[in-house]
């Protein structure tokens, strides 16, 4: 806004100077028109001596001729002055138009870069109003003669002040532009340095990562190589310790034992002991000959040992389960016998475990159940010999006894049932 006012003030000063110049030209022209008057007076009022010396007709013709010549000269001077004034006015108008265009462009730039300013149309109208206000009418020769010099001095002083202000503003603007340029250059240099530093950091990180990857790869290859060598060595050692392809004899030396030889030939101690039909904990005698089984024999013996171990574990699990079932059945039987009351059905109950075809078969079954700890009796029927375990006083106890017999692996029966005796 301040810049636009300064521009408008400069335009007004230019217009005022042009008007003053035009007034001065008009004054010079008017002064030229007044110069023949004294001469005319002198001619109109000649002295008596001059009138006597020259005829009146001659003086009038000479005066007319001189007057006509002066008028021509004055007209030529006035035309030249008007021509120069017109040229000056044309140059002033071009300068004013250029200044106005420059002020308009700077005003638009100022409005675009800073806070909202006065509308461009209002600025132009204000400039026109200022130009209109500064436009003065030419004064008369008698009134403007003394004021022109004073006005000219004032305008020159104002022009000098305006020029100094313009120079000061230009200097401030130049300094601000230089400062902005320096700041931009400094920011650009800082950005460039940051970019270079970032690129250097990225390059350094890339190199570090590359070195780390290379080192990691080398370590991985070294570990793989060492592992391969170790596996190869172990394979070689295992090949040395593998059992022979065919059975061979070995003479026991000082310090030898089944465990040492089993480790030496890479086979279980049990397999080596079984191949020589001795106990795994047996001691070897110095000079004793033992058989080192072949690879096929070791594999077969290992399979047999594994099957035997599985069978043993299965039997142990079955025995454990049977023992638990038997203990549980015995507990139930004891509890059932304790619960027998006088209100139960009268008589005795038994558990029939079989119906034999003859007495001999019945006697065999009796021996089997008696060996398992049961009380057994037989009774002949029309269909055969009945084998009964008991008796039990109540039915609840008889049912518990039946469950015990059915779960006892020693008698191996599942068809027992309660019989009222």
BELSULVEN-V487964 format. One record per residue. N is the residue number from 1. RES is the residue in one small letter. SS is DSSP state (helix for helix, strand for strand, loop for the rest). PSI is psi in whole degrees, 0 to 359 (* if undefined). OMEGA is omega as a letter, one per 30 degrees, with the letter a starting at -180 (NA if undefined). Layout:
N | RES | SS | PSI | OMEGA
N | RES | SS | PSI | OMEGA
This chain:
1 | x | loop | 318 | l
2 | x | helix | 321 | a
3 | x | helix | 320 | a
4 | x | helix | 319 | l
5 | x | helix | 318 | l
6 | x | helix | 320 | l
7 | x | helix | 317 | l
8 | x | helix | 321 | l
9 | x | helix | 319 | l
10 | x | helix | 318 | l
11 | x | helix | 317 | l
12 | x | helix | 321 | l
13 | x | helix | 322 | l
14 | x | helix | 316 | l
15 | x | helix | 318 | l
16 | x | helix | 318 | l
17 | x | helix | 320 | l
18 | x | helix | 321 | l
19 | x | helix | 317 | l
20 | x | helix | 320 | l
21 | x | helix | 318 | l
22 | x | helix | 321 | l
23 | x | helix | 320 | l
24 | x | helix | 321 | l
25 | x | helix | 318 | l
26 | x | helix | 323 | l
27 | x | helix | 318 | l
28 | x | helix | 319 | l
29 | x | helix | 318 | l
30 | x | helix | 323 | l
31 | x | helix | 322 | l
32 | x | helix | 325 | l
33 | x | helix | 333 | a
34 | x | helix | 344 | a
35 | x | loop | 322 | a
36 | x | helix | 346 | a
37 | x | helix | 313 | l
38 | x | helix | 322 | l
39 | x | helix | 317 | l
40 | x | helix | 323 | l
41 | x | helix | 320 | l
42 | x | helix | 324 | a
43 | x | helix | 322 | a
44 | x | helix | 330 | l
45 | x | loop | 68 | l
46 | x | loop | 155 | l
47 | x | loop | 165 | a
48 | x | helix | 327 | a
49 | x | helix | 318 | l
50 | x | helix | 322 | l
51 | x | helix | 329 | l
52 | x | helix | 329 | a
53 | x | helix | 322 | a
54 | x | loop | 150 | l
55 | x | loop | 154 | a
56 | x | helix | 323 | a
57 | x | helix | 318 | a
58 | x | helix | 316 | a
59 | x | helix | 320 | a
60 | x | helix | 319 | l
61 | x | helix | 318 | l
62 | x | helix | 318 | a
63 | x | helix | 318 | l
64 | x | helix | 318 | a
65 | x | helix | 317 | l
66 | x | helix | 318 | a
67 | x | helix | 319 | l
68 | x | helix | 321 | l
69 | x | helix | 316 | l
70 | x | helix | 321 | l
71 | x | helix | 319 | l
72 | x | helix | 315 | l
73 | x | helix | 317 | l
74 | x | helix | 319 | l
75 | x | helix | 322 | l
76 | x | helix | 317 | l
77 | x | helix | 317 | l
78 | x | helix | 319 | l
79 | x | helix | 319 | l
80 | x | helix | 317 | l
81 | x | helix | 319 | l
82 | x | helix | 322 | l
83 | x | helix | 315 | l
84 | x | helix | 319 | l
85 | x | helix | 318 | l
86 | x | helix | 318 | l
87 | x | helix | 318 | l
88 | x | helix | 317 | l
89 | x | helix | 322 | l
90 | x | helix | 315 | l
91 | x | helix | 321 | l
92 | x | helix | 318 | l
93 | x | helix | 318 | l
94 | x | helix | 318 | l
95 | x | helix | 320 | l
96 | x | helix | 317 | l
97 | x | helix | 319 | l
98 | x | helix | 318 | l
99 | x | helix | 320 | l
100 | x | helix | 317 | l
101 | x | helix | 319 | l
102 | x | helix | 318 | l
103 | x | helix | 321 | l
104 | x | helix | 316 | l
105 | x | helix | 316 | l
106 | x | helix | 324 | l
107 | x | helix | 317 | l
108 | x | helix | 319 | l
109 | x | helix | 320 | l
110 | x | helix | 318 | l
111 | x | helix | 321 | a
112 | x | helix | 329 | a
113 | x | helix | 345 | a
114 | x | loop | 198 | a
115 | x | loop | 161 | l
116 | x | loop | 137 | a
117 | x | loop | 185 | a
118 | x | loop | 143 | a
119 | x | loop | 147 | a
120 | x | helix | 321 | a
121 | x | helix | 319 | l
122 | x | helix | 321 | l
123 | x | helix | 316 | a
124 | x | helix | 317 | l
125 | x | helix | 319 | l
126 | x | helix | 319 | l
127 | x | helix | 318 | l
128 | x | helix | 320 | l
129 | x | helix | 317 | l
130 | x | helix | 317 | l
131 | x | helix | 321 | l
132 | x | helix | 319 | l
133 | x | helix | 325 | a
134 | x | helix | 346 | l
135 | x | loop | 124 | a
136 | x | loop | 153 | l
137 | x | loop | 141 | l
138 | x | loop | 133 | l
139 | x | loop | 167 | l
140 | x | loop | 160 | a
141 | x | helix | 323 | a
142 | x | helix | 333 | a
143 | x | helix | 327 | a
144 | x | helix | 355 | a
145 | x | helix | 312 | a
146 | x | helix | 328 | a
147 | x | helix | 338 | a
148 | x | helix | 318 | a
149 | x | helix | 316 | l
150 | x | helix | 316 | l
151 | x | helix | 322 | l
152 | x | helix | 316 | l
153 | x | helix | 318 | l
154 | x | helix | 318 | l
155 | x | helix | 322 | l
156 | x | helix | 319 | l
157 | x | helix | 315 | l
158 | x | helix | 319 | l
159 | x | helix | 319 | l
160 | x | helix | 317 | l
161 | x | helix | 317 | l
162 | x | helix | 321 | l
163 | x | helix | 318 | l
164 | x | helix | 317 | l
165 | x | helix | 319 | l
166 | x | helix | 319 | l
167 | x | helix | 320 | l
168 | x | helix | 314 | l
169 | x | helix | 319 | l
170 | x | helix | 320 | l
171 | x | helix | 316 | l
172 | x | helix | 315 | a
173 | x | helix | 319 | l
174 | x | helix | 318 | l
175 | x | helix | 318 | l
176 | x | helix | 318 | l
177 | x | helix | 320 | l
178 | x | helix | 319 | l
179 | x | helix | 316 | l
180 | x | helix | 317 | l
181 | x | helix | 319 | l
182 | x | helix | 318 | l
183 | x | helix | 318 | l
184 | x | helix | 317 | l
185 | x | helix | 319 | l
186 | x | helix | 317 | l
187 | x | helix | 319 | l
188 | x | helix | 319 | l
189 | x | helix | 319 | l
190 | x | helix | 318 | l
191 | x | helix | 320 | l
192 | x | helix | 318 | l
193 | x | helix | 318 | l
194 | x | helix | 320 | l
195 | x | helix | 315 | l
196 | x | helix | 319 | l
197 | x | helix | 318 | l
198 | x | helix | 317 | l
199 | x | helix | 320 | l
200 | x | helix | 318 | l
201 | x | helix | 316 | l
202 | x | helix | 318 | l
203 | x | helix | 318 | l
204 | x | helix | 316 | l
205 | x | helix | 320 | l
206 | x | helix | 318 | l
207 | x | helix | 317 | l
208 | x | helix | 318 | l
209 | x | helix | 320 | l
210 | x | helix | 316 | l
211 | x | helix | 318 | l
212 | x | helix | 318 | l
213 | x | helix | 319 | l
214 | x | helix | 317 | l
215 | x | helix | 318 | l
216 | x | helix | 318 | l
217 | x | helix | 318 | l
218 | x | helix | 317 | l
219 | x | helix | 319 | l
220 | x | helix | 317 | l
221 | x | helix | 320 | l
222 | x | helix | 317 | l
223 | x | helix | 318 | l
224 | x | helix | 320 | l
225 | x | helix | 316 | l
226 | x | helix | 320 | l
227 | x | helix | 319 | l
228 | x | helix | 317 | l
229 | x | helix | 320 | l
230 | x | helix | 317 | l
231 | x | helix | 320 | l
232 | x | helix | 318 | l
233 | x | helix | 317 | l
234 | x | helix | 321 | l
235 | x | helix | 321 | l
236 | x | helix | 315 | l
237 | x | helix | 320 | l
238 | x | helix | 323 | l
239 | x | helix | 324 | l
240 | x | helix | 325 | a
241 | x | helix | 355 | a
242 | x | loop | 148 | l
243 | x | loop | 153 | l
244 | x | loop | 159 | l
245 | x | loop | 336 | l
246 | x | loop | 153 | l
247 | x | loop | 145 | l
248 | x | strand | 157 | l
249 | x | strand | 148 | a
250 | x | strand | 132 | l
251 | x | strand | 127 | a
252 | x | loop | 134 | l
253 | x | loop | 176 | a
254 | x | loop | 130 | l
255 | x | loop | 355 | a
256 | x | loop | 152 | l
257 | x | loop | 170 | a
258 | x | helix | 320 | a
259 | x | helix | 315 | a
260 | x | helix | 315 | a
261 | x | helix | 324 | l
262 | x | helix | 319 | l
263 | x | helix | 322 | a
264 | x | helix | 321 | a
265 | x | loop | 12 | l
266 | x | loop | 58 | l
267 | x | loop | 155 | l
268 | x | loop | 149 | l
269 | x | helix | 320 | a
270 | x | helix | 321 | a
271 | x | helix | 315 | l
272 | x | helix | 319 | l
273 | x | helix | 318 | l
274 | x | helix | 325 | l
275 | x | helix | 332 | l
276 | x | loop | 5 | l
277 | x | loop | 46 | l
278 | x | loop | 172 | a
279 | x | loop | 145 | l
280 | x | loop | 337 | a
281 | x | loop | 8 | a
282 | x | loop | 149 | l
283 | x | loop | 146 | l
284 | x | loop | 146 | l
285 | x | loop | 146 | l
286 | x | loop | 127 | a
287 | x | loop | 357 | l
288 | x | loop | 141 | l
289 | x | strand | 127 | l
290 | x | strand | 161 | a
291 | x | strand | 128 | l
292 | x | strand | 112 | a
293 | x | loop | 156 | l
294 | x | loop | 174 | a
295 | x | helix | 318 | l
296 | x | helix | 320 | l
297 | x | helix | 321 | l
298 | x | helix | 316 | l
299 | x | helix | 318 | l
300 | x | helix | 315 | l
301 | x | helix | 325 | l
302 | x | helix | 320 | l
303 | x | helix | 318 | l
304 | x | helix | 319 | l
305 | x | helix | 320 | l
306 | x | helix | 319 | l
307 | x | helix | 319 | l
308 | x | helix | 320 | l
309 | x | helix | 319 | l
310 | x | helix | 319 | l
311 | x | helix | 318 | a
312 | x | helix | 316 | l
313 | x | helix | 322 | l
314 | x | helix | 316 | l
315 | x | helix | 321 | l
316 | x | helix | 318 | l
317 | x | helix | 319 | l
318 | x | helix | 318 | l
319 | x | helix | 320 | l
320 | x | helix | 316 | l
321 | x | helix | 318 | a
322 | x | helix | 318 | l
323 | x | helix | 318 | l
324 | x | helix | 318 | l
325 | x | helix | 318 | l
326 | x | helix | 319 | l
327 | x | helix | 320 | l
328 | x | helix | 317 | l
329 | x | helix | 321 | l
330 | x | helix | 322 | l
331 | x | helix | 318 | l
332 | x | helix | 321 | l
333 | x | helix | 317 | l
334 | x | helix | 318 | l
335 | x | helix | 322 | l
336 | x | helix | 322 | l
337 | x | helix | 328 | l
338 | x | helix | 334 | a
339 | x | helix | 355 | l
340 | x | loop | 131 | a
341 | x | loop | 171 | l
342 | x | loop | 339 | a
343 | x | loop | 353 | l
344 | x | loop | 166 | l
345 | x | loop | 137 | a
346 | x | loop | 152 | l
347 | x | loop | 183 | a
348 | x | loop | 153 | l
349 | x | strand | 146 | l
350 | x | strand | 174 | a
351 | x | strand | 112 | l
352 | x | strand | 127 | a
353 | x | strand | 341 | a
354 | x | strand | 163 | l
355 | x | strand | 97 | a
356 | x | strand | 154 | l
357 | x | loop | 328 | a
358 | x | loop | 180 | a
359 | x | helix | 324 | a
360 | x | helix | 316 | l
361 | x | helix | 321 | l
362 | x | helix | 320 | l
363 | x | helix | 321 | l
364 | x | helix | 317 | l
365 | x | helix | 323 | l
366 | x | helix | 314 | l
367 | x | helix | 319 | a
368 | x | helix | 314 | a
369 | x | helix | 325 | l
370 | x | helix | 325 | l
371 | x | helix | 332 | l
372 | x | loop | 356 | l
373 | x | loop | 17 | a
374 | x | loop | 153 | l
375 | x | loop | 123 | a
376 | x | strand | 140 | l
377 | x | strand | 159 | l
378 | x | strand | 151 | l
379 | x | strand | 135 | a
380 | x | strand | 140 | l
381 | x | strand | 175 | l
382 | x | loop | 339 | a
383 | x | loop | 351 | l
384 | x | strand | 195 | a
385 | x | strand | 122 | a
386 | x | strand | 133 | l
387 | x | strand | 117 | a
388 | x | strand | 135 | l
389 | x | strand | 132 | a
390 | x | strand | 203 | g
391 | x | strand | 166 | l
392 | x | strand | 146 | a
393 | x | loop | 320 | a
394 | x | loop | 165 | a
395 | x | helix | 325 | l
396 | x | helix | 317 | l
397 | x | helix | 324 | l
398 | x | helix | 321 | l
399 | x | helix | 320 | l
400 | x | helix | 323 | l
401 | x | helix | 320 | l
402 | x | helix | 316 | l
403 | x | helix | 322 | l
404 | x | helix | 315 | a
405 | x | helix | 318 | a
406 | x | helix | 336 | a
407 | x | loop | 5 | a
408 | x | loop | 117 | a
409 | x | loop | 343 | a
410 | x | loop | 327 | a
411 | x | loop | 338 | l
412 | x | loop | 61 | l
413 | x | loop | 150 | a
414 | x | loop | 4 | a
415 | x | loop | 22 | a
416 | x | loop | 146 | l
417 | x | strand | 156 | a
418 | x | strand | 138 | a
419 | x | strand | 130 | l
420 | x | strand | 125 | a
421 | x | loop | * | NA
